[in-house]
Amino acid sequence: MRLEEVKTKYQDEWIAFRAVDESENPEGEVILHNRDRWMFDRELVGRRITDVYITFVGPLVKEGFSVMV
């Protein structure tokens, strides 16, 4: 599955993605996904998953909120 397809399928979830190529929109597989960051991290560490791309698919800041840097 391509990374852009994964981002469409797993909206508002944390994903661990293992790519098989290094293109701009790589092909690969979702190793783990979860809406809850704490549960995601716990399973990631418990399963000793390494060498994956980890990201949140969706906005990091809810609509109507802002962030000061």
Biopython code that builds the backbone (N, CA, C, O; Angstrom):
import numpy as np
from Bio.PDB.StructureBuilder import StructureBuilder

atoms = [
    (1, "MET", "N", (0.852, -1.169, 0.000)),
    (1, "MET", "CA", (0.000, 0.000, 0.000)),
    (1, "MET", "C", (0.902, 1.237, 0.000)),
    (1, "MET", "O", (1.924, 1.259, 0.685)),
    (2, "ARG", "N", (0.540, 2.230, -0.739)),
    (2, "ARG", "CA", (1.300, 3.478, -0.798)),
    (2, "ARG", "C", (1.032, 4.323, 0.443)),
    (2, "ARG", "O", (-0.052, 4.247, 1.022)),
    (3, "LEU", "N", (2.011, 5.128, 0.855)),
    (3, "LEU", "CA", (1.893, 5.947, 2.056)),
    (3, "LEU", "C", (0.692, 6.886, 1.981)),
    (3, "LEU", "O", (0.005, 7.071, 2.986)),
    (4, "GLU", "N", (0.423, 7.474, 0.835)),
    (4, "GLU", "CA", (-0.731, 8.380, 0.707)),
    (4, "GLU", "C", (-2.052, 7.627, 0.911)),
    (4, "GLU", "O", (-2.997, 8.187, 1.467)),
    (5, "GLU", "N", (-2.126, 6.376, 0.472)),
    (5, "GLU", "CA", (-3.328, 5.561, 0.700)),
    (5, "GLU", "C", (-3.491, 5.271, 2.194)),
    (5, "GLU", "O", (-4.599, 5.306, 2.729)),
    (6, "VAL", "N", (-2.380, 4.989, 2.848)),
    (6, "VAL", "CA", (-2.389, 4.722, 4.293)),
    (6, "VAL", "C", (-2.903, 5.943, 5.043)),
    (6, "VAL", "O", (-3.708, 5.816, 5.965)),
    (7, "LYS", "N", (-2.436, 7.131, 4.646)),
    (7, "LYS", "CA", (-2.854, 8.364, 5.310)),
    (7, "LYS", "C", (-4.342, 8.632, 5.114)),
    (7, "LYS", "O", (-4.964, 9.277, 5.958)),
    (8, "THR", "N", (-4.916, 8.157, 4.034)),
    (8, "THR", "CA", (-6.357, 8.294, 3.814)),
    (8, "THR", "C", (-7.138, 7.286, 4.650)),
    (8, "THR", "O", (-8.185, 7.616, 5.207)),
    (9, "LYS", "N", (-6.641, 6.082, 4.737)),
    (9, "LYS", "CA", (-7.340, 5.000, 5.443)),
    (9, "LYS", "C", (-7.307, 5.159, 6.967)),
    (9, "LYS", "O", (-8.284, 4.828, 7.638)),
    (10, "TYR", "N", (-6.211, 5.656, 7.515)),
    (10, "TYR", "CA", (-6.032, 5.711, 8.973)),
    (10, "TYR", "C", (-6.104, 7.140, 9.511)),
    (10, "TYR", "O", (-5.251, 7.537, 10.306)),
    (11, "GLN", "N", (-7.095, 7.912, 9.098)),
    (11, "GLN", "CA", (-7.273, 9.277, 9.565)),
    (11, "GLN", "C", (-7.381, 9.340, 11.086)),
    (11, "GLN", "O", (-8.041, 8.507, 11.707)),
    (12, "ASP", "N", (-6.729, 10.333, 11.674)),
    (12, "ASP", "CA", (-6.753, 10.578, 13.124)),
    (12, "ASP", "C", (-6.189, 9.409, 13.931)),
    (12, "ASP", "O", (-6.649, 9.139, 15.041)),
    (13, "GLU", "N", (-5.199, 8.721, 13.378)),
    (13, "GLU", "CA", (-4.531, 7.623, 14.079)),
    (13, "GLU", "C", (-3.021, 7.781, 13.979)),
    (13, "GLU", "O", (-2.505, 8.396, 13.045)),
    (14, "TRP", "N", (-2.322, 7.214, 14.959)),
    (14, "TRP", "CA", (-0.872, 7.088, 14.912)),
    (14, "TRP", "C", (-0.559, 5.840, 14.106)),
    (14, "TRP", "O", (-1.200, 4.806, 14.290)),
    (15, "ILE", "N", (0.427, 5.927, 13.208)),
    (15, "ILE", "CA", (0.799, 4.764, 12.409)),
    (15, "ILE", "C", (2.306, 4.526, 12.470)),
    (15, "ILE", "O", (3.100, 5.457, 12.610)),
    (16, "ALA", "N", (2.667, 3.267, 12.363)),
    (16, "ALA", "CA", (4.056, 2.849, 12.169)),
    (16, "ALA", "C", (4.078, 2.188, 10.797)),
    (16, "ALA", "O", (3.415, 1.174, 10.577)),
    (17, "PHE", "N", (4.841, 2.764, 9.879)),
    (17, "PHE", "CA", (4.839, 2.349, 8.474)),
    (17, "PHE", "C", (6.240, 1.887, 8.087)),
    (17, "PHE", "O", (7.216, 2.601, 8.318)),
    (18, "ARG", "N", (6.341, 0.702, 7.501)),
    (18, "ARG", "CA", (7.632, 0.194, 7.025)),
    (18, "ARG", "C", (7.622, 0.235, 5.503)),
    (18, "ARG", "O", (6.863, -0.486, 4.855)),
    (19, "ALA", "N", (8.467, 1.080, 4.945)),
    (19, "ALA", "CA", (8.540, 1.268, 3.499)),
    (19, "ALA", "C", (9.481, 0.246, 2.866)),
    (19, "ALA", "O", (10.448, -0.197, 3.485)),
    (20, "VAL", "N", (9.180, -0.115, 1.624)),
    (20, "VAL", "CA", (10.048, -1.027, 0.879)),
    (20, "VAL", "C", (10.839, -0.296, -0.203)),
    (20, "VAL", "O", (11.693, -0.897, -0.854)),
    (21, "ASP", "N", (10.566, 0.987, -0.400)),
    (21, "ASP", "CA", (11.353, 1.804, -1.323)),
    (21, "ASP", "C", (11.487, 3.204, -0.740)),
    (21, "ASP", "O", (10.855, 3.523, 0.267)),
    (22, "GLU", "N", (12.292, 4.027, -1.358)),
    (22, "GLU", "CA", (12.559, 5.363, -0.822)),
    (22, "GLU", "C", (12.027, 6.475, -1.719)),
    (22, "GLU", "O", (12.622, 7.550, -1.793)),
    (23, "SER", "N", (10.923, 6.229, -2.394)),
    (23, "SER", "CA", (10.339, 7.244, -3.260)),
    (23, "SER", "C", (9.597, 8.285, -2.424)),
    (23, "SER", "O", (9.506, 8.171, -1.202)),
    (24, "GLU", "N", (9.074, 9.295, -3.102)),
    (24, "GLU", "CA", (8.325, 10.355, -2.414)),
    (24, "GLU", "C", (7.027, 9.822, -1.797)),
    (24, "GLU", "O", (6.602, 10.293, -0.742)),
    (25, "ASN", "N", (6.407, 8.851, -2.446)),
    (25, "ASN", "CA", (5.190, 8.204, -1.950)),
    (25, "ASN", "C", (5.470, 6.692, -1.900)),
    (25, "ASN", "O", (5.019, 5.944, -2.768)),
    (26, "PRO", "N", (6.215, 6.252, -0.881)),
    (26, "PRO", "CA", (6.709, 4.866, -0.878)),
    (26, "PRO", "C", (5.621, 3.804, -0.715)),
    (26, "PRO", "O", (4.560, 4.044, -0.140)),
    (27, "GLU", "N", (5.927, 2.645, -1.236)),
    (27, "GLU", "CA", (5.123, 1.444, -1.049)),
    (27, "GLU", "C", (5.596, 0.804, 0.255)),
    (27, "GLU", "O", (6.783, 0.851, 0.578)),
    (28, "GLY", "N", (4.672, 0.210, 1.001)),
    (28, "GLY", "CA", (5.064, -0.438, 2.245)),
    (28, "GLY", "C", (3.862, -1.026, 2.957)),
    (28, "GLY", "O", (2.816, -1.270, 2.356)),
    (29, "GLU", "N", (4.036, -1.249, 4.258)),
    (29, "GLU", "CA", (2.951, -1.828, 5.045)),
    (29, "GLU", "C", (2.829, -1.125, 6.391)),
    (29, "GLU", "O", (3.806, -0.625, 6.947)),
    (30, "VAL", "N", (1.604, -1.103, 6.892)),
    (30, "VAL", "CA", (1.347, -0.555, 8.220)),
    (30, "VAL", "C", (1.638, -1.665, 9.215)),
    (30, "VAL", "O", (1.007, -2.722, 9.183)),
    (31, "ILE", "N", (2.588, -1.422, 10.089)),
    (31, "ILE", "CA", (2.977, -2.397, 11.096)),
    (31, "ILE", "C", (2.063, -2.287, 12.315)),
    (31, "ILE", "O", (1.741, -3.288, 12.955)),
    (32, "LEU", "N", (1.648, -1.049, 12.628)),
    (32, "LEU", "CA", (0.843, -0.800, 13.821)),
    (32, "LEU", "C", (0.071, 0.495, 13.626)),
    (32, "LEU", "O", (0.571, 1.431, 13.002)),
    (33, "HIS", "N", (-1.141, 0.553, 14.156)),
    (33, "HIS", "CA", (-1.921, 1.795, 14.142)),
    (33, "HIS", "C", (-2.831, 1.817, 15.352)),
    (33, "HIS", "O", (-3.305, 0.779, 15.813)),
    (34, "ASN", "N", (-3.069, 3.033, 15.867)),
    (34, "ASN", "CA", (-3.944, 3.187, 17.023)),
    (34, "ASN", "C", (-4.289, 4.660, 17.175)),
    (34, "ASN", "O", (-3.453, 5.519, 16.894)),
    (35, "ARG", "N", (-5.496, 4.966, 17.611)),
    (35, "ARG", "CA", (-5.902, 6.357, 17.862)),
    (35, "ARG", "C", (-5.272, 6.893, 19.140)),
    (35, "ARG", "O", (-5.035, 8.095, 19.255)),
    (36, "ASP", "N", (-5.001, 6.029, 20.089)),
    (36, "ASP", "CA", (-4.473, 6.430, 21.391)),
    (36, "ASP", "C", (-2.942, 6.370, 21.381)),
    (36, "ASP", "O", (-2.363, 5.298, 21.207)),
    (37, "ARG", "N", (-2.292, 7.517, 21.566)),
    (37, "ARG", "CA", (-0.830, 7.578, 21.504)),
    (37, "ARG", "C", (-0.182, 6.720, 22.579)),
    (37, "ARG", "O", (0.816, 6.048, 22.314)),
    (38, "TRP", "N", (-0.730, 6.732, 23.780)),
    (38, "TRP", "CA", (-0.148, 5.959, 24.864)),
    (38, "TRP", "C", (-0.185, 4.466, 24.547)),
    (38, "TRP", "O", (0.810, 3.770, 24.747)),
    (39, "MET", "N", (-1.309, 3.970, 24.061)),
    (39, "MET", "CA", (-1.441, 2.551, 23.699)),
    (39, "MET", "C", (-0.544, 2.205, 22.508)),
    (39, "MET", "O", (0.048, 1.127, 22.456)),
    (40, "PHE", "N", (-0.453, 3.129, 21.561)),
    (40, "PHE", "CA", (0.407, 2.945, 20.395)),
    (40, "PHE", "C", (1.857, 2.763, 20.841)),
    (40, "PHE", "O", (2.521, 1.807, 20.441)),
    (41, "ASP", "N", (2.340, 3.683, 21.670)),
    (41, "ASP", "CA", (3.722, 3.605, 22.162)),
    (41, "ASP", "C", (3.960, 2.326, 22.953)),
    (41, "ASP", "O", (4.997, 1.680, 22.802)),
    (42, "ARG", "N", (3.014, 1.968, 23.780)),
    (42, "ARG", "CA", (3.148, 0.769, 24.609)),
    (42, "ARG", "C", (3.296, -0.489, 23.743)),
    (42, "ARG", "O", (4.151, -1.335, 24.003)),
    (43, "GLU", "N", (2.460, -0.596, 22.724)),
    (43, "GLU", "CA", (2.545, -1.762, 21.846)),
    (43, "GLU", "C", (3.810, -1.731, 20.994)),
    (43, "GLU", "O", (4.420, -2.771, 20.748)),
    (44, "LEU", "N", (4.202, -0.546, 20.545)),
    (44, "LEU", "CA", (5.416, -0.391, 19.752)),
    (44, "LEU", "C", (6.633, -0.901, 20.529)),
    (44, "LEU", "O", (7.448, -1.652, 19.993)),
    (45, "VAL", "N", (6.749, -0.493, 21.774)),
    (45, "VAL", "CA", (7.858, -0.921, 22.619)),
    (45, "VAL", "C", (7.721, -2.408, 22.977)),
    (45, "VAL", "O", (8.702, -3.150, 22.946)),
    (46, "GLY", "N", (6.513, -2.829, 23.310)),
    (46, "GLY", "CA", (6.278, -4.222, 23.680)),
    (46, "GLY", "C", (6.615, -5.203, 22.574)),
    (46, "GLY", "O", (7.118, -6.296, 22.833)),
    (47, "ARG", "N", (6.336, -4.811, 21.342)),
    (47, "ARG", "CA", (6.624, -5.681, 20.192)),
    (47, "ARG", "C", (8.025, -5.444, 19.635)),
    (47, "ARG", "O", (8.434, -6.089, 18.670)),
    (48, "ARG", "N", (8.759, -4.511, 20.252)),
    (48, "ARG", "CA", (10.141, -4.179, 19.836)),
    (48, "ARG", "C", (10.220, -3.837, 18.354)),
    (48, "ARG", "O", (11.099, -4.314, 17.636)),
    (49, "ILE", "N", (9.290, -3.005, 17.912)),
    (49, "ILE", "CA", (9.247, -2.584, 16.512)),
    (49, "ILE", "C", (10.259, -1.460, 16.312)),
    (49, "ILE", "O", (10.248, -0.461, 17.031)),
    (50, "THR", "N", (11.129, -1.640, 15.324)),
    (50, "THR", "CA", (12.141, -0.625, 15.004)),
    (50, "THR", "C", (12.176, -0.386, 13.492)),
    (50, "THR", "O", (11.542, -1.107, 12.722)),
    (51, "ASP", "N", (12.911, 0.617, 13.095)),
    (51, "ASP", "CA", (13.108, 0.945, 11.681)),
    (51, "ASP", "C", (11.794, 1.170, 10.933)),
    (51, "ASP", "O", (11.575, 0.614, 9.857)),
    (52, "VAL", "N", (10.923, 1.997, 11.524)),
    (52, "VAL", "CA", (9.656, 2.335, 10.893)),
    (52, "VAL", "C", (9.465, 3.853, 10.904)),
    (52, "VAL", "O", (10.072, 4.565, 11.704)),
    (53, "TYR", "N", (8.630, 4.317, 10.018)),
    (53, "TYR", "CA", (8.237, 5.725, 9.957)),
    (53, "TYR", "C", (7.006, 5.866, 10.851)),
    (53, "TYR", "O", (6.003, 5.182, 10.646)),
    (54, "ILE", "N", (7.085, 6.752, 11.840)),
    (54, "ILE", "CA", (5.973, 6.957, 12.776)),
    (54, "ILE", "C", (5.423, 8.359, 12.576)),
    (54, "ILE", "O", (6.170, 9.337, 12.555)),
    (55, "THR", "N", (4.104, 8.443, 12.428)),
    (55, "THR", "CA", (3.473, 9.744, 12.248)),
    (55, "THR", "C", (2.025, 9.691, 12.707)),
    (55, "THR", "O", (1.432, 8.619, 12.822)),
    (56, "PHE", "N", (1.466, 10.870, 12.967)),
    (56, "PHE", "CA", (0.043, 11.002, 13.237)),
    (56, "PHE", "C", (-0.620, 11.454, 11.955)),
    (56, "PHE", "O", (-0.168, 12.412, 11.328)),
    (57, "VAL", "N", (-1.678, 10.785, 11.558)),
    (57, "VAL", "CA", (-2.386, 11.111, 10.318)),
    (57, "VAL", "C", (-3.570, 12.000, 10.668)),
    (57, "VAL", "O", (-4.628, 11.514, 11.067)),
    (58, "GLY", "N", (-3.389, 13.275, 10.518)),
    (58, "GLY", "CA", (-4.444, 14.225, 10.825)),
    (58, "GLY", "C", (-3.845, 15.462, 11.451)),
    (58, "GLY", "O", (-2.628, 15.553, 11.613)),
    (59, "PRO", "N", (-4.679, 16.407, 11.801)),
    (59, "PRO", "CA", (-4.180, 17.640, 12.397)),
    (59, "PRO", "C", (-3.696, 17.402, 13.830)),
    (59, "PRO", "O", (-4.368, 16.730, 14.614)),
    (60, "LEU", "N", (-2.540, 17.950, 14.163)),
    (60, "LEU", "CA", (-2.005, 17.811, 15.516)),
    (60, "LEU", "C", (-2.693, 18.752, 16.495)),
    (60, "LEU", "O", (-2.722, 18.503, 17.700)),
    (61, "VAL", "N", (-3.246, 19.841, 15.957)),
    (61, "VAL", "CA", (-3.946, 20.822, 16.784)),
    (61, "VAL", "C", (-5.404, 20.844, 16.329)),
    (61, "VAL", "O", (-5.688, 21.031, 15.146)),
    (62, "LYS", "N", (-6.316, 20.655, 17.263)),
    (62, "LYS", "CA", (-7.736, 20.641, 16.930)),
    (62, "LYS", "C", (-8.176, 21.978, 16.361)),
    (62, "LYS", "O", (-7.615, 23.024, 16.688)),
    (63, "GLU", "N", (-9.189, 21.929, 15.504)),
    (63, "GLU", "CA", (-9.730, 23.135, 14.906)),
    (63, "GLU", "C", (-10.238, 24.077, 16.004)),
    (63, "GLU", "O", (-10.898, 23.650, 16.952)),
    (64, "GLY", "N", (-9.923, 25.340, 15.857)),
    (64, "GLY", "CA", (-10.338, 26.329, 16.844)),
    (64, "GLY", "C", (-9.262, 26.611, 17.884)),
    (64, "GLY", "O", (-9.402, 27.542, 18.677)),
    (65, "PHE", "N", (-8.190, 25.822, 17.894)),
    (65, "PHE", "CA", (-7.085, 26.025, 18.816)),
    (65, "PHE", "C", (-5.873, 26.531, 18.049)),
    (65, "PHE", "O", (-5.813, 26.405, 16.826)),
    (66, "SER", "N", (-4.912, 27.100, 18.757)),
    (66, "SER", "CA", (-3.678, 27.527, 18.126)),
    (66, "SER", "C", (-2.511, 27.168, 19.038)),
    (66, "SER", "O", (-2.694, 26.822, 20.205)),
    (67, "VAL", "N", (-1.307, 27.259, 18.478)),
    (67, "VAL", "CA", (-0.105, 26.905, 19.212)),
    (67, "VAL", "C", (0.858, 28.076, 19.168)),
    (67, "VAL", "O", (1.061, 28.686, 18.118)),
    (68, "MET", "N", (1.446, 28.384, 20.307)),
    (68, "MET", "CA", (2.481, 29.424, 20.362)),
    (68, "MET", "C", (3.831, 28.729, 20.444)),
    (68, "MET", "O", (4.011, 27.775, 21.201)),
    (69, "VAL", "N", (4.761, 29.218, 19.662)),
    (69, "VAL", "CA", (6.106, 28.622, 19.664)),
    (69, "VAL", "C", (7.107, 29.623, 20.189)),
    (69, "VAL", "O", (8.298, 29.321, 20.272)),
]
sb = StructureBuilder()
sb.init_structure("model")
sb.init_model(0)
sb.init_chain("A")
sb.init_seg("    ")
for serial, (resi, resn, name, xyz) in enumerate(atoms, 1):
    if name == "N":
        sb.init_residue(resn, " ", resi, " ")
    sb.init_atom(name, np.array(xyz, "f"), 0.0, 1.0, " ", f" {name:<3s}", serial, name[0])
structure = sb.get_structure()
